[in-house]
């Protein structure tokens, strides 16, 4: 399965267009894309995907913990990228990330508010480039693996 990354449409003021086409993927593809974006965000920020998962699963009064805040930011950015590139419905994103629809809305709003910072779009482009590079390496690895299996099958057939 390949992850399709599209550059979202922007309005004249640089904000993402309000009207996007309907979701261009299935729920499973949205799930894979979200987790791919989360991994790319973690790589970009120097975070461990496993540690982020642990931080997000914690309970109690954790909103003052800087580690938890970094994990939440990574999740917010992954939600935002999945929503804007694939037009995944917020209800799906909530189910995928294990948060409420209101939580998804707040996450998207928080990231949209950060877009007022000039270098934020550069960070998004870097993350998208890292994901594209990771996807290309994965696809190339799968292609080489398939070639190796074909060669092995041909050798076994020739015996």
C-alpha positions as CSV (number, residue, x, y, z in Angstrom):
1,X,0.0,0.0,0.0
2,X,1.4,3.4,-0.9
3,X,0.6,6.6,0.9
4,X,-0.7,9.3,-1.5
5,X,0.5,12.7,-0.5
6,X,-1.2,15.7,-2.2
7,X,-0.4,19.3,-1.8
8,X,-3.6,21.0,-0.5
9,X,-5.1,23.9,-2.3
10,X,-4.4,27.3,-0.8
11,X,-6.5,30.4,-0.9
12,X,-5.0,33.8,-2.0
13,X,-4.0,34.6,1.6
14,X,-2.1,31.4,2.0
15,X,-4.7,29.6,4.2
16,X,-5.9,26.2,3.1
17,X,-9.0,26.3,0.9
18,X,-12.3,25.8,2.8
19,X,-13.8,23.6,0.1
20,X,-11.9,20.5,-0.6
21,X,-13.1,17.4,-2.5
22,X,-14.6,14.6,-0.5
23,X,-12.3,12.1,1.2
24,X,-10.0,10.6,-1.4
25,X,-9.2,7.5,0.6
26,X,-10.7,4.7,2.6
27,X,-10.7,4.6,6.4
28,X,-7.8,2.2,6.3
29,X,-5.8,4.4,4.0
30,X,-6.6,7.4,6.3
31,X,-5.3,5.3,9.3
32,X,-2.1,4.4,7.5
33,X,-1.6,8.0,6.4
34,X,-2.1,9.4,9.9
35,X,0.4,6.9,11.4
36,X,2.8,7.7,8.5
37,X,2.5,11.4,9.2
38,X,2.9,10.8,12.9
39,X,6.1,8.9,12.3
40,X,7.4,11.6,10.0
41,X,6.6,14.3,12.5
42,X,8.4,12.3,15.2
43,X,11.4,11.9,13.0
44,X,11.5,15.6,12.2
45,X,11.2,16.6,15.9
46,X,13.7,13.9,17.1
47,X,11.0,12.1,19.1
48,X,10.6,8.4,19.5
49,X,7.2,7.2,18.1
50,X,7.0,4.7,21.0
51,X,7.6,7.4,23.6
52,X,5.0,9.6,21.9
53,X,2.5,6.8,22.1
54,X,3.3,6.3,25.8
55,X,2.9,10.0,26.5
56,X,-0.4,10.2,24.7
57,X,-1.7,7.2,26.7
58,X,-0.9,8.7,30.1
59,X,-3.7,9.7,32.4
60,X,-4.0,12.3,35.1
61,X,-2.9,16.0,35.3
62,X,-0.3,15.9,32.5
63,X,-0.9,19.1,30.6
64,X,2.0,20.8,32.3
65,X,4.6,18.1,31.4
66,X,6.8,19.2,28.5
67,X,7.2,15.7,27.2
68,X,3.4,15.3,27.0
69,X,3.1,18.7,25.2
70,X,5.7,17.6,22.6
71,X,3.7,14.4,22.0
72,X,0.4,16.3,21.7
73,X,2.0,18.7,19.2
74,X,3.2,15.8,17.1
75,X,-0.3,14.3,17.1
76,X,-1.9,17.7,16.3
77,X,0.5,18.1,13.3
78,X,-0.2,14.6,12.1
79,X,-3.9,15.1,12.3
80,X,-3.6,18.4,10.5
81,X,-1.5,17.0,7.7
82,X,-3.8,14.0,7.2
83,X,-6.9,16.2,7.2
84,X,-5.5,18.8,4.8
85,X,-3.8,16.4,2.3
86,X,-6.5,13.7,2.1
87,X,-9.5,15.6,3.3
88,X,-10.2,12.9,5.9
89,X,-13.3,13.7,7.9
90,X,-12.7,14.8,11.5
91,X,-14.9,12.0,12.8
92,X,-12.5,9.5,11.2
93,X,-9.5,11.3,12.6
94,X,-11.0,11.1,16.0
95,X,-11.6,7.4,15.7
96,X,-8.0,6.9,14.3
97,X,-6.3,9.0,17.0
98,X,-8.6,7.9,19.9
99,X,-9.8,11.4,20.7
100,X,-13.2,13.1,20.5
101,X,-14.4,15.1,17.5
102,X,-14.0,18.2,19.6
103,X,-10.4,17.2,20.4
104,X,-9.7,16.9,16.6
105,X,-11.3,20.3,16.0
106,X,-9.2,21.9,18.7
107,X,-6.0,20.2,17.3
108,X,-6.7,21.4,13.8
109,X,-7.4,24.9,15.1
110,X,-4.2,25.0,17.1
111,X,-2.1,24.1,14.1
112,X,-4.0,26.5,11.8
113,X,-3.3,29.3,14.4
114,X,0.4,28.4,14.1
115,X,0.3,29.0,10.4
116,X,0.6,32.7,11.1
117,X,4.3,32.0,11.9
118,X,6.2,32.4,8.7
119,X,8.5,29.4,9.0
120,X,5.7,27.0,9.9
121,X,5.0,26.2,6.2
122,X,8.6,25.4,5.8
123,X,8.4,22.9,8.6
124,X,5.3,21.3,7.1
125,X,7.1,21.0,3.7
126,X,10.1,19.3,5.5
127,X,7.9,16.8,7.2
128,X,6.1,16.1,3.9
129,X,9.5,15.6,2.2
130,X,10.6,13.2,4.9
131,X,7.4,11.2,4.5
132,X,7.9,11.1,0.8
133,X,11.5,9.9,1.2
134,X,10.4,7.3,3.7
135,X,7.6,6.1,1.4
136,X,10.0,5.9,-1.6
137,X,12.5,3.9,0.4
138,X,9.7,1.6,1.6
139,X,8.3,1.2,-2.0
140,X,11.9,0.6,-3.4
141,X,12.6,-2.0,-0.6
142,X,9.3,-3.8,-1.4
143,X,10.2,-3.8,-5.1
144,X,13.6,-5.2,-4.5
145,X,12.2,-7.8,-2.1
146,X,9.7,-8.9,-4.8
147,X,12.5,-9.1,-7.4
148,X,14.6,-11.3,-5.0
149,X,11.6,-13.6,-4.5
150,X,11.1,-13.8,-8.2
151,X,14.7,-14.7,-8.7
152,X,14.6,-17.3,-5.9
153,X,11.4,-18.8,-7.4
154,X,13.1,-19.0,-10.9
155,X,16.2,-20.6,-9.4
156,X,14.1,-23.2,-7.5
157,X,12.0,-23.9,-10.6
158,X,15.2,-24.5,-12.6
159,X,16.5,-27.2,-10.1
